[in-house]
Amino acid sequence: VRRSGANSDVSIFFPLGRTYTTSQLDTLLTTSGPHLIGADANAHAMAWDCAIPPDTRGDVLVQWCLDNDFVIHDAGDCTRHTTRHGPS
């Protein structure tokens, strides 16, 4: 977490194979006020990826965002391409 004026900037990496709860994610919020969060979540949710079915990690992350009134910003562009899944 880095304070940037009135905002807190948070960068998160979720390793493959680990699961999290919304309560565990709450521990990332060590400051009050606005947050800008960037994440490599290794998760799938309709909020940011319509090409691959949602998974539990994505569901938890979306619920955490809803619980904390966070807005998910996603341009809808593919960020990678695999032969197994196609664009995602």
GIHU-V441754 format. One record per residue. N is the residue number from 1. RES is the residue in one letter. PSI is psi in whole degrees, 0 to 359 (NA if undefined). OMEGA is omega as a letter, one per 30 degrees, with the letter a starting at -180 (* if undefined). D_LAST is the distance of its C-alpha to the last C-alpha in Angstrom with 1 decimal. Layout:
n->N res->RES psi->PSI omega->OMEGA d_last->D_LAST
n->N res->RES psi->PSI omega->OMEGA d_last->D_LAST
This chain:
n->1 res->V psi->133 omega->l d_last->28.2
n->2 res->R psi->131 omega->l d_last->29.8
n->3 res->R psi->131 omega->l d_last->32.0
n->4 res->S psi->88 omega->a d_last->31.5
n->5 res->G psi->235 omega->a d_last->34.3
n->6 res->A psi->355 omega->a d_last->33.8
n->7 res->N psi->157 omega->l d_last->30.1
n->8 res->S psi->126 omega->l d_last->28.8
n->9 res->D psi->127 omega->a d_last->25.8
n->10 res->V psi->131 omega->l d_last->23.8
n->11 res->S psi->129 omega->a d_last->21.3
n->12 res->I psi->138 omega->l d_last->19.9
n->13 res->F psi->127 omega->l d_last->18.3
n->14 res->F psi->108 omega->a d_last->17.8
n->15 res->P psi->148 omega->l d_last->18.3
n->16 res->L psi->146 omega->l d_last->16.8
n->17 res->G psi->352 omega->l d_last->19.3
n->18 res->R psi->144 omega->l d_last->20.9
n->19 res->T psi->156 omega->a d_last->21.1
n->20 res->Y psi->156 omega->l d_last->22.4
n->21 res->T psi->164 omega->l d_last->24.4
n->22 res->T psi->327 omega->l d_last->24.6
n->23 res->S psi->319 omega->l d_last->28.1
n->24 res->Q psi->321 omega->l d_last->26.9
n->25 res->L psi->328 omega->l d_last->24.4
n->26 res->D psi->333 omega->a d_last->27.4
n->27 res->T psi->345 omega->l d_last->29.2
n->28 res->L psi->341 omega->a d_last->26.9
n->29 res->L psi->83 omega->a d_last->28.6
n->30 res->T psi->355 omega->l d_last->31.8
n->31 res->T psi->158 omega->l d_last->32.8
n->32 res->S psi->170 omega->l d_last->33.3
n->33 res->G psi->187 omega->a d_last->32.2
n->34 res->P psi->146 omega->l d_last->29.0
n->35 res->H psi->141 omega->l d_last->26.1
n->36 res->L psi->115 omega->a d_last->23.2
n->37 res->I psi->126 omega->l d_last->20.6
n->38 res->G psi->137 omega->a d_last->17.8
n->39 res->A psi->138 omega->l d_last->15.9
n->40 res->D psi->90 omega->a d_last->13.8
n->41 res->A psi->346 omega->a d_last->13.7
n->42 res->N psi->45 omega->a d_last->11.8
n->43 res->A psi->157 omega->l d_last->11.4
n->44 res->H psi->134 omega->l d_last->9.4
n->45 res->A psi->151 omega->l d_last->11.0
n->46 res->M psi->337 omega->a d_last->11.0
n->47 res->A psi->336 omega->a d_last->12.3
n->48 res->W psi->0 omega->a d_last->9.1
n->49 res->D psi->98 omega->a d_last->6.2
n->50 res->C psi->349 omega->a d_last->7.6
n->51 res->A psi->337 omega->a d_last->5.5
n->52 res->I psi->137 omega->a d_last->6.8
n->53 res->P psi->147 omega->l d_last->10.4
n->54 res->P psi->155 omega->l d_last->11.9
n->55 res->D psi->174 omega->a d_last->13.9
n->56 res->T psi->318 omega->a d_last->17.2
n->57 res->R psi->317 omega->l d_last->16.2
n->58 res->G psi->318 omega->l d_last->13.9
n->59 res->D psi->316 omega->a d_last->16.9
n->60 res->V psi->316 omega->a d_last->19.3
n->61 res->L psi->318 omega->l d_last->17.6
n->62 res->V psi->316 omega->l d_last->17.4
n->63 res->Q psi->319 omega->l d_last->21.0
n->64 res->W psi->318 omega->l d_last->22.1
n->65 res->C psi->317 omega->l d_last->20.9
n->66 res->L psi->316 omega->a d_last->22.8
n->67 res->D psi->330 omega->a d_last->25.8
n->68 res->N psi->13 omega->a d_last->26.1
n->69 res->D psi->35 omega->l d_last->25.5
n->70 res->F psi->149 omega->l d_last->22.6
n->71 res->V psi->131 omega->l d_last->20.3
n->72 res->I psi->118 omega->l d_last->16.5
n->73 res->H psi->121 omega->l d_last->15.7
n->74 res->D psi->130 omega->a d_last->12.3
n->75 res->A psi->348 omega->a d_last->12.1
n->76 res->G psi->2 omega->l d_last->9.1
n->77 res->D psi->148 omega->l d_last->7.9
n->78 res->C psi->135 omega->l d_last->4.8
n->79 res->T psi->348 omega->l d_last->6.2
n->80 res->R psi->168 omega->l d_last->5.7
n->81 res->H psi->126 omega->l d_last->6.1
n->82 res->T psi->152 omega->l d_last->8.0
n->83 res->T psi->334 omega->a d_last->10.7
n->84 res->R psi->316 omega->a d_last->10.6
n->85 res->H psi->343 omega->a d_last->7.2
n->86 res->G psi->200 omega->a d_last->6.4
n->87 res->P psi->142 omega->l d_last->3.8
n->88 res->S psi->NA omega->* d_last->0.0
